[in-house]
Amino acid sequence: MKNCLFSNRSQINYLLLGLVILFSSCSTNQQIAKKVKKEFKQSTLIAQYQVGFALYDRTKKEMIFQKDAEKYFSPASNTKLFTFYAGLKMIPDSIPSLRYVERGDSLIFWGTGDPSFLHTQLKGTKAFDFLKSSSKKLFFAPGRYTGDFYGNGWQWDDYNAYYQPEINELPLFDNVVLISAKTAGNMNILPQTFASCFVKDTLSKAKNFTVIRDFNTNNFRFNTAVIAAKYEQQVPYKVSLPTTINLLVDTLNKFVDVVDMKMPLNAKTIYNLKSDTVFKQMMLPSDNFVAEHLLLVYANNLGVELNTTKVINHINTTYLSALPDKPKWVDGSGLSRGNLFTPRDIIKLLELIYDEVSDENRLFEMMPAGGKTGTLRNAYPKTDAPFIYGKTGTLSGVHNQSGYIKTKKGKTLLFSFMNNNYVNPTADVRKEMVRIMTFIHDNF
């Protein structure tokens, strides 16, 4: 009888213990949700503009808390997360840089949109070295890119800004001219091909040195102010076939001709850099030029014309059917306000990215880290142990962060924090966002 009672009591104790663990586990995310909801409710700043937020437990596959997560927001550079995921699926190893065929004494080549080709930071030179070392006559065959020099919905009056280079099938030197000075008064221009295009504007009354390009041509004007030491400015150059050929000729120190020829299916491929290296350049400094041209690289891998709209349609259909809301996605970088995503879409995308990489260290190495690297370096206090890894996104009246947060208790949660249509200083919006994300880290 005693053994029977002991057995029954043991079963009851185990059952009670199991129920305690179960309810404790179930209530953890509810407790997080309750506290986070309170932080949002008490924020007088957030009440002044449109905010979408979602916090997701990847392990339990459970949405912890959401605020207007089903509504559409302008993502700005959060768009690069979509471009990033597509790259993980479509070019997991290396970036194809040139396609080519050899016919007799001729080498005919086509562009793939490879942004790393002579990129000033990435310094991809394999394709360049291939052309340089060839003993054959070089012929460039244009025509694979069928889009416009700007993306859908880009602002034309940003044409002189470093962050809006033009799009083409054979980009060179980031499609920008670098104006710099090591010492005051000594201006350097790279590529040197454009040096003869610079003219001093003696009528300008600007007090600080700056360079402005004519909208339709590669005529660059600089004012009479003295260029300061350590000055740097990047100005997009006007892309055209003659400009591309001139840059190739001047850089290769070899003659390059043009030929009208459709690329055959058996064209060979020269690869440049590892994909992760290029993805990291897109993500950490939020490089718009890299993002836009990666979409063309994806199109090249599909064997279709280099066209942003067509490759985005393919990505949406093939890889993004699991998103809860149909995204409106029009460019690779997020420069366009035509892009519209919901926070819960981005949460699902972040989960797909995490699963695709399947290596947290590798993934976080390619993303800005709060207080340490990329566009999040100065958003959070400087640290060697970041707890935020994600993508920022900023336009006028738009500031977002989406990514992964590591809590003090060791959880890795997914989040999307989208702020739209504010008139407050962006610094204030960022500060409030950082406050809430830090609260989540510290308390859970």
N, C-alpha and C positions, 0 to 999 in steps of 0.2 A: 504493500500500500504506500509506504514512504517513497519507494522508488518511482511509483506511478505519479505521486504528488510532485516529487522533485522534477520529474520529466515534464509534467504539465506546466509547472512554474517556469522552468527553463524555456519552454516554448513560448510562454507568454512574454517573458523578459526579452527574448530574441525578437518577438513580434513587435513589442513596444519600441525596442531599439531601432528596428527597421523603419517603423513609422516616424520616429523622431528624425532619423537621417533623411527619410523621404521628404517630410514636410520642411525640414531645414534646407534641403537642396532646392526644393521647389520655391521656397520663399526668398532665397538669396537674390535672384533676379528681380523679384517683386519689390524687395527692399531697395535695390539699386534704382529701379524705376521710380519709386516713391520719392526718393531723395533727389534724383535728377530733375524730376518734374517740379519739385519745390524750387530748385535753383533757377529754372526757366521762369517760373511764375513770379519769383521775387525780383527778376532782372528788369529794372525800369528802362534800360537801354534797348533790350531785345523787343520790348513792346512797341517800339517806334518804327519797326520795319518788318519785312517778310522774312521769316526764318523757317527753314526745314531742317529737321534733325532726325537721325536714326542711330540707335545703338544696338548692336547685334552680338549675341553669344554664338560664336562659331562652333564651339564644342557641342552645345546642346541644340544648335540650329534653331535658336529662339530669338525673336525680336524682343529686346528688353524694354526699350522705350522709344517712342516715336512721336514727333510733333510735325504735323502736316507733311509726313514722309511720302504721301501719295500725290502731292502737288508738284507741278513742274517748276524748276528754277533754272536761271541762267548759270551754267557750270563754270564759265571761263576756262582756265587751264585744268580743271578737273576732267575736261574732255580728254586730256592726254592719257588718263587711265584706260580709256577705251582703245586708244591707239596702242598703248602698251600691251594690253591683253591680246589684241589682234596679232601683234608681233610675236608674242610668246607662242601663239598657235601656228603662225604661218612662216616665220623665219627663226626657229629656235636656236640655230647654230651660228651662221655667219651671214653678213650682208652682201648680196650680189651687187657688184659695182659697175661692171660693163658686160655687154653681150657682144660677141664678135664672130666673124668668119674670115678665113683667109682664102683669097682667090688669086692664084698666080703670085705676082709681086705686090699684091695689095692686101692691106688689112682694113676691113670695114667694121666699124663699131657703132653700137647704139647705147644710149643712156638708159639707166634703170631708175633714175631719181635718187641714187645713193647720196645721202647727205654727208657721208664721211669722206667723200672724194676731195682731197686737199682741204679738208675742214681745218680751221686754224687751231682748234683745241684737240680734236680727235686725231688729226694728222694721218689720215688714211692714205697711204701712198702706193699700195700694191698695184692698183689699176694704173696709176700714173707711171710707175716704174715699168710696167708691162708695155705701155705705149712708148715710153722713152727708149727702152732697150730693143724695140723691134727694128729690124733692118728693112721692113717693107714700107711701101707708101701708105700713109694714113688717110683714111676717109671717114668722116663722121656722117652718119645717116640720121637726120632729124625726123621728127614727126610722130614719135610714140606718145608724147604727152598731148592730150586733147582737151585740157582744161584752160582756164584763164590764168593770167599771171597773179591774180589775187584769189583768195578763197571766197566762198559764198558768204556775202554779208560783211566783208571786211570794210573798214573805214578808209576811204581814199586819202583823207587828210593826215593819216599816220604814215604816209609813204616814206617820210624822211627818218622815221624812228627805227632804231636798231632791231626792234622786235618784230618788224613786219617786212622781211625780205620777200622777194617775188618767188614764184614757183616755176620750175622748169625741169626737163628730163635729164639734164646734165649740169647740175649745180656745181659751182667752183668757188672756193674760198668763202663759203657760207653765204654766197650771193650778196656780200657787203664789201664796202671799201673801209679799211681801217685807217683813221687819221690819228696820229699820235705825236708825242714830243717827249724825248728824254730830258731835254733841257729847254728852258724858255726860248721861244722864238725860232726853234728849229723843227719845222713840220716834216713828218714822214708820212708817206702814202703807200699803202699796200692793198692790192697789187699795184706795182709801179706802172702798169699799163694805163692806169687812169690819171697819172700825174699831169699829163698834158691837158686834161679836161678841167683843171682847177684854175679859177680866175678870182682875183681879189675884187670885192665889191666896195669900191671907194665911197659909194653913196650911203652905205649902211651906217647907222648911228648906234648899233648895238655895242654895249660896253664890254661884253664878254665874248671871247672867241667862239665861233661856231661855224659849221659847214652846212649849207643847204643845197640840195640837188634840185634841178628843174624837174618838174613832175614827169614830163614826157621824154626827157633826154638825159644823157650822162654828162651834163654840164653842172659842175659843182662850184658854188660861190662861197667864199669865206670873207668875213669882215676884216676891218683894219686893226682890230684889237690884237695884241700880241698873244700867241698861243702859249699857254702856261706849261711849266715843267710837269711831266708825268700826265699830261692830258691824253685822253683817249675818247674817240667817238667813232661809232660804226654807222655808216650810212648805206642803206641798200642801193645797189646799182640797178639801172634799168636793164632787164634781161632781154637779149635778142640773139639771133643766130650769129650775126657778125661779131657781137661782143664775146660770145662763147668761143668762136674760132680764134679771135685775136688773143684771148686769154690762154687758150691751149698752145697757140704758136709761140707766144712770148715765154710761157712757162716751160714747155718742152724743148724750146729752141729747135723746133723741127716744123716743116711745112705740114699743114693739115688742110685737106680739101673737103668739099661737101659732095655727097652723092644722094640722089633720090632713090632709095631702095628699101623695100619692106623687109623687115627682119624675118629670116627663115626660121622654121621650127627647130632646126638642128643647130642654131647659133650657140656657140660655147659661152661659158660664163667665167668671169674673173671675180673672185670674192675679195673683199677688202678687210673689214674688221669683224671681230666677234660681236654677235648681236647684243649680248649683255652690256658691252662697252658703249654701244650706241644708245641703247635704252636708257642707260644711266645718264648720258649726256642730255637726253630729252627730259628726264624726270628731275634731276637735281637742280640745274639752273632754269628749268622750265623753258627749254629751247624750242621756240615755235618753228624755226626753220627745219630742225631735225624732224619734228612731229609731222609736218606737212609732207615732207619728202619720203618719210617712211611709208606713208600710205601708197605712194607711187611704187616703192619697192615691193609692197605686198601685191600690187596689181601685176608687176613684172612676174612674180612667182606664180600667179594664176595663168600667165600666158595671154593676158588681155591688154588692151590699150591702157596707157597710164592715165587714169581718170579717177579723181577723188570720189565723185558721186557714185560711180559704178562699183568701186571697191568697197565703199561704206555699205552699199546695198548688199553686197555679197557677205560682208562680215555680219551685218544684222541678221541676215537669213540663216547663215551657216553656224554662227557661234553664239548668238545672243538671244535665242528663242526663249531661254529660261527667265529673262528679265520680266518682272511683274507688270511693268508699264512700257508701252512702245516708245523708245527714245526718238527724239528728233535730233539727228546727228548730221552735221553738214561739213565740218572740216576736221583736220587732225589735231589742231593746236588749242582750239577754244577761243581764238580771236573773234569769231563770229557770235553775235547775239542770236543767231538763228538756232544755235544749239539749245536744247531744252531737255533736262533729265530730272527724274525724281530722286530724292535721297534713298528710297528703298531700291531703286534701280542700281544706284552706285554701291549699296551694300551687297547686293547680289553679285555685282561685277567684282568687288573686292574679294568675295568668297571664291569666285571662279579663278581669280588671279592667284590667290593663296594656294588653292588646290593644284593649279597648273604648275606652279613653280615647285611646290612640295618641299621647299627648303627655306625655312624662315630666315636664316642668316643670309642666304643668297638674295632673297626678295628684299630684305631691309637694306642690303648694300646698294640696291638700285634705286632707293627712294630717299627723299629728304628726311632727315632725322631732327626732331625738335631740339634746339640748342646745340646742334653739332654740325649738320651739313645742309647744303642746298638752300632752298627758299624757306625752310623752317629753322635755319641756323640762328637767326636773330629773333624769331617769334617767341621762343621759350628760353629760360635761363640756360646759360652755357653749361654743358655737362658732358662727361664721357659715358654716361649711362642714360641715353634718351629713353623716353617712354612713349613718344609719338613718332610714328613713321607714316608719312602720307604725302598727298599732293595738294598744293595750294591752288587757288584760282582767283585772279583779281582782274576786274575791269572797273570802270567808273560805276560806283554804286553796287558793286559785287565783290564779295570776299568770302571764299569758301576754304574748308579743309576737309579732306576725306582720306581715310586710311585705317591704321591699326594703332590701338592703344594698349600698352602693357600696364596692368594695374599692380599695386604694391603686393597683392596676394598672388601674383603670378598668372593672372588671366590674360589672354590676348583677345581683346574685343574689337569688333569692326565698327567704324563710325562714319557718318557723313553729316557735316555741319555746313549748311548753305545759308548765306545771308545776301539778300537781294533788295534793291530799291531803297537804300538808305542815303541820307544826306549828311550823316555824321562823318567825322574824320575816320578814314579806314583804320587808323591806329587805335581808335577807341573800340571799333568793332572787333578788331583782332585781339585786343586786350581782354574783352569780355569772353570771347570764344576760348582763349587760352585759360582764363580763370575757370570756366566750367570743365574743360578737359582735364585740367590739373586737379580739380575737385574729384572727378571720377577716378583718376589715377590714385590719389591719396586715400580715398575712402573705401576702395574695393580691392 
